[in-house]
């Protein structure tokens, strides 16, 4: 399960506006044609796209090695995508402060 917490406003640089603490809502998530590989030899995530509406929960299900944990790491910006984008309320996560994004992600393994 993956849920975004309403604290996302702490992730946005001062020159960006997404939501404020008074909005009391969850941000939207869009994963758009994301490709990623830990090395150049093997692509682990290939062309993944998904959309999660504010407050919605999703489950990532698949066999071992299919990229579930890697997608979570990309959502938390432990790694940046090789191509494609991950957007929170239309803002690319690469434009957000990594350290403040982590408390906004919740998952159950």
HELIX and SHEET records of a PDB file:
HELIX    1   1 UNK A    6  UNK A   11  5                                   6    
HELIX    2   2 UNK A   21  UNK A   23  5                                   3    
HELIX    3   3 UNK A   68  UNK A   75  1                                   8    
HELIX    4   4 UNK A   93  UNK A   95  5                                   3    
HELIX    5   5 UNK A   98  UNK A  101  1                                   4    
HELIX    6   6 UNK A  102  UNK A  104  5                                   3    
SHEET    1   A 2 UNK A   2  UNK A   4  0                                        
SHEET    2   A 2 UNK A 105  UNK A 107 -1                                        
SHEET    1   B 4 UNK A  45  UNK A  52  0                                        
SHEET    2   B 4 UNK A  29  UNK A  36 -1                                        
SHEET    3   B 4 UNK A  83  UNK A  88 -1                                        
SHEET    4   B 4 UNK A  91  UNK A  92 -1                                        
END                                                                             
